[in-house]
């Protein structure tokens, strides 16, 4: 070997044992109180948030129920107003029809002709009830349309001019203005109620 002396050192495995654990310094009472207070605060905050959320959901649900209850009277009011407007419309229509029939008696003839046409094939006595002011005009019309049949006109002041009822032993036709307006009002009311439901 060479003049220089080499020194060889033997390798040794490192030491793997943990040095003894350093014990934390014990907390004094003020530090313990502060830690406990912090943990208690966090737990209380979480419980408070959950409780507040549940209470808020209850309040919102209650308010929704109140709003629904508050709207119910308005729904029934809508129905009542619709009925009253329809009734008012019918009263106005009656007045207009009365006025029109007093001015234009041709409408009476047209109604009577239509009602009589449905009866032309029937047998037995035909009884026609109508307003007294329409008797003369309908009499002329009936003579032409009901030749060879037994018929009579019955004046009834309760009818509006222009309307009539025709009876035979086997049938009945109500062509009164009142009945026609009732049917029109019924259709109008059904339509309004359907619109309210939708």
SULBEL-V778141 format. One record per run of one state. SS is the DSSP state (hx for helix, st for strand, lp for the rest). FROM is the first residue (numbers start at 1). LEN is the number of residues. If there is no record, write none. Layout:
BEGIN
SS_FROM_LEN, SS_FROM_LEN
END
This chain:
BEGIN
lp_1_28, hx_29_75, lp_104_2, hx_106_12, lp_118_8, st_126_5, lp_131_1, hx_132_14, lp_146_5, st_151_5, lp_156_8, st_164_4, lp_168_4, st_172_3, lp_175_2, hx_177_21, lp_198_1
END
